[in-house]
Amino acid sequence: MKWGWVFLGALLSLGTLSWGEKGLEIPEYDGKDRVHDLNTKNYKSVMKKYDVMVIYYHAHVENNKNAQKTFEMEELALELAAQVLDDIDDEDIGFGLVDEKKDLSVAKKLGLDEVESIYIFIDNEIIEYDGELAADTLVEFLYDVIEDPVEIIDNERELKGFHNIDEDIKLIAKKLNMKLNEVDFYEPFMEEPVTIPGKPYTEAELVDYIEEHDRPTLRKLEPHSMYETWEDDIDGEHIVAFAEEDDPDGFEFLEILKEVARENTDNPDLSIIWIDPDDFPLLVPYWEKTFGIDLGSPQIGVVDVEDADSVWMEMDDDEDMPTADELEDWIEDVLSGKIDPDDDDDDDDDDDDDDDDDDDDDDDDDDDDDDDDDDDDDDDEDDDDDDDDDE
């Protein structure tokens, strides 16, 4: 996983802003070093100190100033996250750095195989964090990781609820129209589930089904999984929709998008990524510049993940949102290849070919001129020879 788009997330959590009132202050880095540089001599002893170990397997930084600045920001994001989590009583959480070049042997022993990734070691498990490298997002993810799955029953009311939990489960199952020993699979934003076939199930069968259907028709880009989602493209492309859920136009467009997704949920080639610009305020200028769009209003387009070439549906700000049928027709044109972001590349290639043809024509003209000159020279020589013979 790469911190590929733009490294701005750390800045969000490292600013020196303050609300000016006690109780509403944004944490600032206190300057204390909490992140360990792990190597073959110390990694075992350091990891034994903590219940949870967060390790950033980073690229080797040498004399490249830009790379050094980027790494410093990454390290500061980790330092701030370590500082925020330093006061947790129940869990000791440690942070460490592993250099891909200097600490390659440590990476191999720990099973770190992807550079610029964060790995979380907890309870003999390794969890790969695939979100943005920002202190706030990382801390939120770690809170979910360390959340205790065991609920403590400490009063009569909770004990009574525990004994009656079977009745609650029956009511929920009845509400969901589920049958005994049945497993229903819910896609995001879908109103109706799909009953997994083949009961009674084995664990392997359930895992296989979920892995086969783990790409939803419509999914939201989240800060904690943004890179994992972006890397899961279809033939190198993504259909991307920008819409602010809290904005009236954005909400209307999102409802239309959900309707189209529900109507086409059986299409394995369709997967739409919904991005709420409010979730990524620092990336908005970058997206607008890269894609040439205005995120002040809803947008939908198809993006090439390699070079960020894109084509966007024409939507007039002064008119109503497109209907579900219009949106579905546009998506069908994308899936059929009628709308393709690579068309721009083809046009560029055609221009290059035209230039090459022009150059070839010029070369041919030059060759013809040279041949004519040679013929003229030969004629002159023949005339001279004739004159000599006459003499």
Number of C-alpha atoms within 10 A of each C-alpha: 15 15 17 9 11 10 17 19 23 22 17 15 22 20 12 12 12 12 9 9 7 7 7 9 12 14 16 15 19 9 10 10 12 16 21 17 16 22 19 13 9 12 17 12 10 17 20 11 12 16 15 21 20 25 27 25 22 20 17 16 16 8 7 8 10 10 13 14 12 15 17 12 19 22 19 22 24 26 24 27 25 24 20 16 17 14 11 9 7 9 14 14 22 23 22 24 20 25 21 21 12 14 17 17 16 20 22 11 9 14 11 21 12 16 17 20 20 22 22 19 19 16 7 6 8 15 12 15 22 21 22 24 27 25 25 21 19 21 18 12 16 18 11 9 14 14 9 10 7 6 6 9 12 8 8 9 9 12 13 11 13 12 9 11 12 11 11 12 11 14 12 12 14 11 9 12 8 14 12 7 8 14 18 14 13 13 19 15 17 17 9 12 13 11 14 15 13 11 12 9 13 10 7 9 15 16 11 12 13 13 10 9 13 10 19 19 24 24 18 18 20 18 19 20 16 16 20 16 17 13 14 14 18 14 9 12 22 21 23 22 21 21 26 22 18 11 13 12 18 20 15 18 27 20 15 19 23 19 17 20 23 18 12 15 17 10 10 12 13 20 22 24 20 21 21 22 19 13 13 14 13 16 16 17 12 13 16 13 10 12 15 12 16 14 16 16 17 24 20 25 23 23 22 19 17 8 10 15 18 23 21 19 14 11 14 10 11 6 7 11 17 17 13 18 12 12 18 19 12 19 22 14 13 18 15 10 12 12 19 20 21 18 15 13 12 11 11 12 12 12 12 12 12 12 12 12 12 12 12 12 12 12 12 12 12 12 12 12 12 12 12 12 12 12 12 12 12 12 12 11 12 11 12 11 11 10 10 8 8 6 5
